[in-house]
Amino acid sequence: MTYVYDDQNIFAKILRGEIPNKTVLETEHTLVFEDIRPQAPIHVLVIPKGPYVTYDHFAAEASDAEIVDFNRAVGAVCQTLGVTADIGEGCRFISNAGEHGVQEVPHYHLHILGGRRLGRMLEKAAG
Ligand code: AMP
């Protein structure tokens, strides 16, 4: 695979402690923090600490330990935020990738949005 990771992206700077973030959860391989421009009452970003550009890059090249840690962090933070679809009211998981996905920050991240009904997926997709 030929992904090139830009270590000057904003999430790399957050991981190096060069710019602040509002951390919700930190584990060995994963960081969860609040999105700076929330699109819903709950809007957090889950990122691996390793240098992966997109979900497919992470899924193909991350270690089993990183993948397990990331997914367990997602589960834990959904419990913490109360957005599980069983006892909570659910949420949306989004990961934008590349040009067509309109990815702004080239470090893999999973958006978790909740706290209100979000409308149909891609309903207002544009640009
Ligand atoms: P995407 O289009 O999926 O790449 O979205 C990138 C997300 O990162 C957007 O929702 C931004 O609001 C968010 N973002 C950008 N800079 C920061 C930052 N310094 N701290 C937290 N979230 C950020």
Backbone and ligand atoms as CSV (ligand in chain L), in Angstrom:
chain,resi,resn,atom,element,x,y,z
A,1,MET,N,N,0.853,-1.193,0.000
A,1,MET,CA,C,0.000,0.000,0.000
A,1,MET,C,C,0.889,1.244,0.000
A,2,THR,N,N,0.414,2.309,-0.627
A,2,THR,CA,C,1.301,3.464,-0.839
A,2,THR,C,C,0.794,4.738,-0.172
A,3,TYR,N,N,0.111,4.603,0.915
A,3,TYR,CA,C,-0.320,5.807,1.619
A,3,TYR,C,C,0.893,6.575,2.133
A,4,VAL,N,N,0.819,7.895,2.001
A,4,VAL,CA,C,1.876,8.746,2.552
A,4,VAL,C,C,1.250,9.563,3.675
A,5,TYR,N,N,1.787,9.409,4.857
A,5,TYR,CA,C,1.239,10.079,6.035
A,5,TYR,C,C,1.936,11.424,6.234
A,6,ASP,N,N,1.150,12.478,6.328
A,6,ASP,CA,C,1.680,13.828,6.564
A,6,ASP,C,C,1.700,14.090,8.075
A,7,ASP,N,N,2.894,14.068,8.664
A,7,ASP,CA,C,2.954,14.209,10.124
A,7,ASP,C,C,2.780,15.653,10.604
A,8,GLN,N,N,2.468,16.557,9.669
A,8,GLN,CA,C,2.151,17.942,10.065
A,8,GLN,C,C,0.636,18.162,10.152
A,9,ASN,N,N,-0.166,17.114,9.966
A,9,ASN,CA,C,-1.625,17.309,10.074
A,9,ASN,C,C,-2.005,17.618,11.518
A,10,ILE,N,N,-3.177,18.224,11.667
A,10,ILE,CA,C,-3.561,18.773,12.977
A,10,ILE,C,C,-3.709,17.695,14.055
A,11,PHE,N,N,-4.125,16.506,13.671
A,11,PHE,CA,C,-4.282,15.453,14.687
A,11,PHE,C,C,-2.923,14.890,15.112
A,12,ALA,N,N,-1.957,14.886,14.197
A,12,ALA,CA,C,-0.593,14.499,14.582
A,12,ALA,C,C,-0.056,15.496,15.613
A,13,LYS,N,N,-0.378,16.774,15.411
A,13,LYS,CA,C,0.066,17.805,16.360
A,13,LYS,C,C,-0.622,17.623,17.708
A,14,ILE,N,N,-1.900,17.258,17.677
A,14,ILE,CA,C,-2.603,16.971,18.939
A,14,ILE,C,C,-1.930,15.794,19.646
A,15,LEU,N,N,-1.623,14.742,18.904
A,15,LEU,CA,C,-1.005,13.562,19.512
A,15,LEU,C,C,0.374,13.878,20.091
A,16,ARG,N,N,1.089,14.812,19.489
A,16,ARG,CA,C,2.412,15.195,20.017
A,16,ARG,C,C,2.299,16.204,21.152
A,17,GLY,N,N,1.075,16.640,21.449
A,17,GLY,CA,C,0.884,17.607,22.523
A,17,GLY,C,C,1.220,19.036,22.117
A,18,GLU,N,N,1.289,19.285,20.805
A,18,GLU,CA,C,1.662,20.622,20.330
A,18,GLU,C,C,0.478,21.583,20.325
A,19,ILE,N,N,-0.737,21.033,20.205
A,19,ILE,CA,C,-1.933,21.855,20.348
A,19,ILE,C,C,-2.903,21.137,21.282
A,20,PRO,N,N,-3.734,21.907,21.988
A,20,PRO,CA,C,-4.588,21.294,23.007
A,20,PRO,C,C,-5.790,20.556,22.414
A,21,ASN,N,N,-6.373,19.722,23.218
A,21,ASN,CA,C,-7.624,19.067,22.834
A,21,ASN,C,C,-8.416,18.788,24.095
A,22,LYS,N,N,-9.709,18.548,23.922
A,22,LYS,CA,C,-10.561,18.169,25.049
A,22,LYS,C,C,-10.721,16.649,25.028
A,23,THR,N,N,-9.849,15.988,25.778
A,23,THR,CA,C,-9.808,14.522,25.767
A,23,THR,C,C,-10.997,13.935,26.512
A,24,VAL,N,N,-11.615,12.945,25.891
A,24,VAL,CA,C,-12.713,12.204,26.516
A,24,VAL,C,C,-12.198,10.862,27.036
A,25,LEU,N,N,-11.277,10.254,26.297
A,25,LEU,CA,C,-10.705,8.955,26.679
A,25,LEU,C,C,-9.345,8.807,26.009
A,26,GLU,N,N,-8.387,8.255,26.755
A,26,GLU,CA,C,-7.091,7.924,26.152
A,26,GLU,C,C,-6.720,6.517,26.575
A,27,THR,N,N,-6.317,5.701,25.603
A,27,THR,CA,C,-5.845,4.342,25.883
A,27,THR,C,C,-4.445,4.200,25.284
A,28,GLU,N,N,-3.902,3.004,25.327
A,28,GLU,CA,C,-2.541,2.798,24.837
A,28,GLU,C,C,-2.381,3.230,23.376
A,29,HIS,N,N,-3.360,2.901,22.540
A,29,HIS,CA,C,-3.203,3.142,21.099
A,29,HIS,C,C,-4.217,4.126,20.526
A,30,THR,N,N,-5.056,4.700,21.360
A,30,THR,CA,C,-6.219,5.448,20.846
A,30,THR,C,C,-6.478,6.702,21.671
A,31,LEU,N,N,-6.916,7.766,20.992
A,31,LEU,CA,C,-7.319,8.996,21.683
A,31,LEU,C,C,-8.722,9.380,21.206
A,32,VAL,N,N,-9.555,9.779,22.158
A,32,VAL,CA,C,-10.903,10.267,21.841
A,32,VAL,C,C,-11.014,11.691,22.389
A,33,PHE,N,N,-11.431,12.624,21.532
A,33,PHE,CA,C,-11.539,14.018,21.970
A,33,PHE,C,C,-12.711,14.700,21.289
A,34,GLU,N,N,-13.111,15.827,21.839
A,34,GLU,CA,C,-14.260,16.554,21.304
A,34,GLU,C,C,-13.908,17.245,19.992
A,35,ASP,N,N,-14.823,17.184,19.024
A,35,ASP,CA,C,-14.639,17.913,17.769
A,35,ASP,C,C,-14.743,19.412,18.053
A,36,ILE,N,N,-13.863,20.181,17.435
A,36,ILE,CA,C,-13.810,21.626,17.704
A,36,ILE,C,C,-15.000,22.366,17.086
A,37,ARG,N,N,-15.622,21.775,16.057
A,37,ARG,CA,C,-16.804,22.378,15.428
A,37,ARG,C,C,-17.939,21.349,15.454
A,38,PRO,N,N,-18.534,21.158,16.625
A,38,PRO,CA,C,-19.514,20.070,16.764
A,38,PRO,C,C,-20.721,20.243,15.851
A,39,GLN,N,N,-21.127,19.155,15.225
A,39,GLN,CA,C,-22.285,19.144,14.310
A,39,GLN,C,C,-23.528,18.590,14.995
A,40,ALA,N,N,-23.404,18.249,16.255
A,40,ALA,CA,C,-24.512,17.686,17.031
A,40,ALA,C,C,-24.160,17.913,18.499
A,41,PRO,N,N,-25.147,17.765,19.398
A,41,PRO,CA,C,-24.852,17.979,20.827
A,41,PRO,C,C,-23.694,17.113,21.329
A,42,ILE,N,N,-23.586,15.917,20.806
A,42,ILE,CA,C,-22.424,15.059,21.080
A,42,ILE,C,C,-21.669,14.872,19.776
A,43,HIS,N,N,-20.399,15.206,19.766
A,43,HIS,CA,C,-19.573,15.019,18.569
A,43,HIS,C,C,-18.124,14.834,19.016
A,44,VAL,N,N,-17.698,13.578,19.000
A,44,VAL,CA,C,-16.312,13.287,19.359
A,44,VAL,C,C,-15.619,12.605,18.191
A,45,LEU,N,N,-14.293,12.628,18.235
A,45,LEU,CA,C,-13.459,11.987,17.220
A,45,LEU,C,C,-12.613,10.920,17.898
A,46,VAL,N,N,-12.589,9.749,17.303
A,46,VAL,CA,C,-11.749,8.661,17.801
A,46,VAL,C,C,-10.600,8.498,16.817
A,47,ILE,N,N,-9.361,8.587,17.300
A,47,ILE,CA,C,-8.216,8.453,16.389
A,47,ILE,C,C,-7.212,7.437,16.947
A,48,PRO,N,N,-6.594,6.684,16.043
A,48,PRO,CA,C,-5.485,5.844,16.486
A,48,PRO,C,C,-4.262,6.731,16.712
A,49,LYS,N,N,-3.369,6.317,17.590
A,49,LYS,CA,C,-2.140,7.089,17.795
A,49,LYS,C,C,-1.130,6.853,16.673
A,50,GLY,N,N,-1.308,5.755,15.950
A,50,GLY,CA,C,-0.394,5.436,14.851
A,50,GLY,C,C,-0.695,6.260,13.612
A,51,PRO,N,N,0.268,6.283,12.657
A,51,PRO,CA,C,0.185,7.153,11.474
A,51,PRO,C,C,-0.612,6.544,10.333
A,52,TYR,N,N,-1.931,6.552,10.466
A,52,TYR,CA,C,-2.797,6.009,9.423
A,52,TYR,C,C,-3.653,7.116,8.832
A,53,VAL,N,N,-3.851,7.064,7.528
A,53,VAL,CA,C,-4.508,8.162,6.809
A,53,VAL,C,C,-6.026,7.995,6.783
A,54,THR,N,N,-6.484,6.772,6.541
A,54,THR,CA,C,-7.920,6.504,6.373
A,54,THR,C,C,-8.293,5.209,7.085
A,55,TYR,N,N,-9.582,4.954,7.129
A,55,TYR,CA,C,-10.065,3.697,7.734
A,55,TYR,C,C,-9.468,2.488,7.025
A,56,ASP,N,N,-9.504,2.517,5.693
A,56,ASP,CA,C,-8.986,1.345,4.964
A,56,ASP,C,C,-7.493,1.156,5.196
A,57,HIS,N,N,-6.751,2.275,5.305
A,57,HIS,CA,C,-5.323,2.188,5.614
A,57,HIS,C,C,-5.123,1.537,6.985
A,58,PHE,N,N,-5.870,2.028,7.969
A,58,PHE,CA,C,-5.786,1.480,9.334
A,58,PHE,C,C,-6.148,-0.008,9.333
A,59,ALA,N,N,-7.255,-0.339,8.663
A,59,ALA,CA,C,-7.730,-1.725,8.665
A,59,ALA,C,C,-6.725,-2.663,8.002
A,60,ALA,N,N,-5.999,-2.142,7.000
A,60,ALA,CA,C,-5.054,-2.990,6.277
A,60,ALA,C,C,-3.708,-3.109,6.997
A,61,GLU,N,N,-3.258,-2.037,7.664
A,61,GLU,CA,C,-1.867,-2.029,8.121
A,61,GLU,C,C,-1.660,-1.928,9.629
A,62,ALA,N,N,-2.686,-1.587,10.389
A,62,ALA,CA,C,-2.509,-1.507,11.845
A,62,ALA,C,C,-2.340,-2.907,12.424
A,63,SER,N,N,-1.699,-2.965,13.581
A,63,SER,CA,C,-1.532,-4.253,14.270
A,63,SER,C,C,-2.872,-4.694,14.863
A,64,ASP,N,N,-2.968,-5.975,15.167
A,64,ASP,CA,C,-4.175,-6.470,15.821
A,64,ASP,C,C,-4.409,-5.713,17.131
A,65,ALA,N,N,-3.345,-5.448,17.870
A,65,ALA,CA,C,-3.485,-4.753,19.156
A,65,ALA,C,C,-4.082,-3.358,18.969
A,66,GLU,N,N,-3.629,-2.662,17.932
A,66,GLU,CA,C,-4.156,-1.315,17.667
A,66,GLU,C,C,-5.636,-1.379,17.282
A,67,ILE,N,N,-5.975,-2.357,16.449
A,67,ILE,CA,C,-7.362,-2.472,15.973
A,67,ILE,C,C,-8.299,-2.840,17.117
A,68,VAL,N,N,-7.869,-3.749,17.959
A,68,VAL,CA,C,-8.696,-4.117,19.111
A,68,VAL,C,C,-8.836,-2.930,20.048
A,69,ASP,N,N,-7.738,-2.270,20.329
A,69,ASP,CA,C,-7.757,-1.125,21.249
A,69,ASP,C,C,-8.699,-0.027,20.731
A,70,PHE,N,N,-8.605,0.264,19.434
A,70,PHE,CA,C,-9.449,1.296,18.831
A,70,PHE,C,C,-10.922,0.948,18.997
A,71,ASN,N,N,-11.260,-0.281,18.644
A,71,ASN,CA,C,-12.676,-0.678,18.692
A,71,ASN,C,C,-13.205,-0.749,20.116
A,72,ARG,N,N,-12.384,-1.196,21.040
A,72,ARG,CA,C,-12.814,-1.204,22.444
A,72,ARG,C,C,-12.989,0.226,22.961
A,73,ALA,N,N,-12.157,1.135,22.488
A,73,ALA,CA,C,-12.312,2.549,22.885
A,73,ALA,C,C,-13.632,3.101,22.368
A,74,VAL,N,N,-13.997,2.731,21.150
A,74,VAL,CA,C,-15.297,3.159,20.610
A,74,VAL,C,C,-16.429,2.645,21.498
A,75,GLY,N,N,-16.360,1.373,21.849
A,75,GLY,CA,C,-17.395,0.800,22.708
A,75,GLY,C,C,-17.470,1.497,24.058
A,76,ALA,N,N,-16.299,1.737,24.639
A,76,ALA,CA,C,-16.267,2.363,25.967
A,76,ALA,C,C,-16.807,3.785,25.924
A,77,VAL,N,N,-16.418,4.531,24.903
A,77,VAL,CA,C,-16.818,5.936,24.865
A,77,VAL,C,C,-18.318,6.058,24.553
A,78,CYS,N,N,-18.856,5.147,23.782
A,78,CYS,CA,C,-20.305,5.166,23.542
A,78,CYS,C,C,-21.063,4.928,24.846
A,79,GLN,N,N,-20.541,4.041,25.663
A,79,GLN,CA,C,-21.148,3.826,26.985
A,79,GLN,C,C,-21.057,5.099,27.821
A,80,THR,N,N,-19.874,5.689,27.858
A,80,THR,CA,C,-19.651,6.898,28.658
A,80,THR,C,C,-20.562,8.036,28.220
A,81,LEU,N,N,-20.713,8.193,26.905
A,81,LEU,CA,C,-21.515,9.301,26.370
A,81,LEU,C,C,-23.007,8.995,26.383
A,82,GLY,N,N,-23.368,7.746,26.631
A,82,GLY,CA,C,-24.777,7.363,26.683
A,82,GLY,C,C,-25.442,7.312,25.328
A,83,VAL,N,N,-24.659,6.995,24.285
A,83,VAL,CA,C,-25.224,6.980,22.925
A,83,VAL,C,C,-25.361,5.578,22.354
A,84,THR,N,N,-25.288,4.569,23.204
A,84,THR,CA,C,-25.521,3.215,22.696
A,84,THR,C,C,-26.983,3.121,22.242
A,85,ALA,N,N,-27.243,2.195,21.337
A,85,ALA,CA,C,-28.597,2.093,20.784
A,85,ALA,C,C,-29.494,1.185,21.613
A,86,ASP,N,N,-28.978,0.664,22.734
A,86,ASP,CA,C,-29.835,-0.168,23.584
A,86,ASP,C,C,-30.438,0.663,24.717
A,87,ILE,N,N,-29.596,1.119,25.635
A,87,ILE,CA,C,-30.140,1.943,26.723
A,87,ILE,C,C,-30.130,3.426,26.375
A,88,GLY,N,N,-29.314,3.829,25.399
A,88,GLY,CA,C,-29.311,5.211,24.935
A,88,GLY,C,C,-30.209,5.356,23.717
A,89,GLU,N,N,-30.020,6.458,22.976
A,89,GLU,CA,C,-30.876,6.707,21.811
A,89,GLU,C,C,-30.119,6.607,20.493
A,90,GLY,N,N,-28.925,6.038,20.568
A,90,GLY,CA,C,-28.179,5.785,19.353
A,90,GLY,C,C,-27.314,6.956,18.913
A,91,CYS,N,N,-26.639,6.778,17.822
A,91,CYS,CA,C,-25.700,7.787,17.326
A,91,CYS,C,C,-25.376,7.452,15.871
A,92,ARG,N,N,-24.455,8.209,15.290
A,92,ARG,CA,C,-23.963,7.894,13.941
A,92,ARG,C,C,-22.449,7.844,13.969
A,93,PHE,N,N,-21.906,6.838,13.303
A,93,PHE,CA,C,-20.458,6.705,13.133
A,93,PHE,C,C,-20.133,7.091,11.692
A,94,ILE,N,N,-19.194,8.013,11.508
A,94,ILE,CA,C,-18.821,8.453,10.160
A,94,ILE,C,C,-17.303,8.480,10.060
A,95,SER,N,N,-16.794,8.002,8.933
A,95,SER,CA,C,-15.374,8.197,8.657
A,95,SER,C,C,-15.200,8.626,7.209
A,96,ASN,N,N,-14.773,9.851,7.015
A,96,ASN,CA,C,-14.545,10.387,5.683
A,96,ASN,C,C,-13.153,9.988,5.209
A,97,ALA,N,N,-13.040,9.681,3.924
A,97,ALA,CA,C,-11.742,9.247,3.384
A,97,ALA,C,C,-11.498,9.861,2.019
A,98,GLY,N,N,-10.376,10.556,1.905
A,98,GLY,CA,C,-9.909,11.036,0.617
A,98,GLY,C,C,-10.793,12.094,-0.028
A,99,GLU,N,N,-10.578,12.257,-1.318
A,99,GLU,CA,C,-11.211,13.328,-2.094
A,99,GLU,C,C,-12.732,13.185,-2.135
A,100,HIS,N,N,-13.209,12.037,-2.533
A,100,HIS,CA,C,-14.661,11.848,-2.633
A,100,HIS,C,C,-15.322,11.818,-1.265
A,101,GLY,N,N,-14.595,11.388,-0.252
A,101,GLY,CA,C,-15.141,11.386,1.106
A,101,GLY,C,C,-15.079,12.753,1.769
A,102,VAL,N,N,-14.442,13.708,1.071
A,102,VAL,CA,C,-14.268,15.082,1.583
A,102,VAL,C,C,-13.617,15.044,2.975
A,103,GLN,N,N,-12.477,14.364,3.023
A,103,GLN,CA,C,-11.711,14.262,4.264
A,103,GLN,C,C,-10.870,15.525,4.436
A,104,GLU,N,N,-11.051,16.174,5.568
A,104,GLU,CA,C,-10.330,17.422,5.842
A,104,GLU,C,C,-8.967,17.155,6.491
A,105,VAL,N,N,-8.951,16.260,7.457
A,105,VAL,CA,C,-7.716,15.987,8.202
A,105,VAL,C,C,-7.206,14.592,7.820
A,106,PRO,N,N,-5.991,14.512,7.251
A,106,PRO,CA,C,-5.511,13.228,6.731
A,106,PRO,C,C,-4.881,12.313,7.789
A,107,HIS,N,N,-5.578,12.178,8.888
A,107,HIS,CA,C,-5.229,11.179,9.920
A,107,HIS,C,C,-6.546,10.476,10.226
A,108,TYR,N,N,-6.557,9.156,10.097
A,108,TYR,CA,C,-7.805,8.411,10.266
A,108,TYR,C,C,-8.537,8.825,11.539
A,109,HIS,N,N,-9.827,9.099,11.395
A,109,HIS,CA,C,-10.651,9.415,12.560
A,109,HIS,C,C,-12.070,8.935,12.314
A,110,LEU,N,N,-12.679,8.510,13.409
A,110,LEU,CA,C,-14.086,8.112,13.390
A,110,LEU,C,C,-14.873,9.171,14.135
A,111,HIS,N,N,-15.831,9.778,13.442
A,111,HIS,CA,C,-16.743,10.715,14.110
A,111,HIS,C,C,-17.819,9.911,14.836
A,112,ILE,N,N,-18.135,10.293,16.051
A,112,ILE,CA,C,-19.327,9.768,16.735
A,112,ILE,C,C,-20.220,10.968,17.040
A,113,LEU,N,N,-21.408,10.952,16.430
A,113,LEU,CA,C,-22.343,12.073,16.583
A,113,LEU,C,C,-23.624,11.577,17.236
A,114,GLY,N,N,-24.149,12.359,18.160
A,114,GLY,CA,C,-25.384,11.958,18.815
A,114,GLY,C,C,-26.004,13.103,19.587
A,115,GLY,N,N,-27.005,12.752,20.382
A,115,GLY,CA,C,-27.664,13.763,21.216
A,115,GLY,C,C,-28.872,14.397,20.558
A,116,ARG,N,N,-29.102,14.073,19.298
A,116,ARG,CA,C,-30.316,14.515,18.602
A,116,ARG,C,C,-30.519,13.578,17.409
A,117,ARG,N,N,-31.726,13.599,16.862
A,117,ARG,CA,C,-31.990,12.830,15.648
A,117,ARG,C,C,-31.247,13.491,14.488
A,118,LEU,N,N,-30.515,12.696,13.727
A,118,LEU,CA,C,-29.552,13.263,12.792
A,118,LEU,C,C,-30.039,13.365,11.355
A,119,GLY,N,N,-31.193,12.836,11.047
A,119,GLY,CA,C,-31.646,12.868,9.654
A,119,GLY,C,C,-31.012,11.731,8.864
A,120,ARG,N,N,-31.499,11.544,7.663
A,120,ARG,CA,C,-30.981,10.438,6.855
A,120,ARG,C,C,-29.551,10.710,6.410
A,121,MET,N,N,-28.784,9.654,6.325
A,121,MET,CA,C,-27.406,9.769,5.880
A,121,MET,C,C,-27.359,10.325,4.457
A,122,LEU,N,N,-26.458,11.282,4.212
A,122,LEU,CA,C,-26.221,11.891,2.901
A,122,LEU,C,C,-27.367,12.763,2.415
A,123,GLU,N,N,-28.340,13.025,3.298
A,123,GLU,CA,C,-29.499,13.813,2.906
A,123,GLU,C,C,-29.087,15.171,2.325
A,124,LYS,N,N,-28.102,15.784,2.973
A,124,LYS,CA,C,-27.691,17.125,2.541
A,124,LYS,C,C,-26.267,17.111,1.973
A,125,ALA,N,N,-25.842,15.973,1.499
A,125,ALA,CA,C,-24.470,15.879,1.008
A,125,ALA,C,C,-24.249,16.865,-0.138
A,126,ALA,N,N,-23.194,17.629,-0.041
A,126,ALA,CA,C,-22.831,18.582,-1.091
A,126,ALA,C,C,-21.369,18.933,-0.936
A,127,GLY,N,N,-20.812,19.450,-1.993
A,127,GLY,CA,C,-19.429,19.946,-1.951
A,127,GLY,C,C,-18.439,18.860,-1.684
L,1,AMP,P1,P,-13.098,15.283,8.285
L,1,AMP,O1,O,-13.800,16.071,7.234
L,1,AMP,O2,O,-13.751,13.950,8.528
L,1,AMP,O3,O,-11.622,15.155,7.997
L,1,AMP,O4,O,-13.308,16.080,9.623
L,1,AMP,C1,C,-12.289,16.648,10.396
L,1,AMP,C2,C,-12.900,17.107,11.682
L,1,AMP,O5,O,-11.855,17.556,12.523
L,1,AMP,C3,C,-13.901,18.256,11.552
L,1,AMP,O6,O,-15.154,17.858,12.099
L,1,AMP,C4,C,-13.262,19.383,12.363
L,1,AMP,O7,O,-14.203,20.170,13.066
L,1,AMP,C5,C,-12.346,18.615,13.289
L,1,AMP,N1,N,-11.185,19.366,13.787
L,1,AMP,C6,C,-10.307,20.093,13.069
L,1,AMP,N2,N,-9.368,20.614,13.864
L,1,AMP,C7,C,-9.644,20.200,15.116
L,1,AMP,C8,C,-9.056,20.402,16.398
L,1,AMP,N3,N,-7.950,21.155,16.543
L,1,AMP,N4,N,-9.622,19.822,17.474
L,1,AMP,C9,C,-10.736,19.077,17.339
L,1,AMP,N5,N,-11.351,18.841,16.167
L,1,AMP,C10,C,-10.812,19.402,15.069
